[in-house]
């Protein structure tokens, strides 16, 4: 059974940091590009970042320079290091295979003072 499990979310003050993880199972993680997406409250899903099979990355302009996506193929894990967080980063964060609609249950990130 293919699964994606996100974790690492929480409540953080503006300017703070969080590191999200996404553990994949049930499929060959190393041959798939992976994607982070998020859904702010009351809004549509937003693309955040892509991580290619070799770790090459692409970012949305709103997070570029603040977020760093990476992967560890040996651990079947995708990461999202989020620094200098802003209130507008508040959202449920999900991971998925790039181009695939299936995703995990997500992890809530709330940025508030």
ZILINHU-V335439 format. One record per run of one state. SS is the DSSP state (h for helix, s for strand, l for the rest). FROM is the first residue (numbers start at 0). TO is the last residue. If there is no record, write none. Layout:
ss=SS from=FROM to=TO
ss=SS from=FROM to=TO
//
This chain:
ss=l from=0 to=1
ss=s from=2 to=6
ss=l from=7 to=8
ss=s from=9 to=11
ss=l from=12 to=16
ss=s from=17 to=24
ss=l from=25 to=27
ss=h from=28 to=30
ss=l from=31 to=32
ss=s from=33 to=38
ss=l from=39 to=43
ss=s from=44 to=50
ss=l from=51 to=55
ss=s from=56 to=58
ss=l from=59 to=62
ss=s from=63 to=63
ss=l from=64 to=65
ss=s from=66 to=71
ss=h from=72 to=74
ss=l from=75 to=75
ss=s from=76 to=81
ss=l from=82 to=85
ss=h from=86 to=88
ss=l from=89 to=89
ss=s from=90 to=96
ss=l from=97 to=105
ss=s from=106 to=110
ss=l from=111 to=112
//
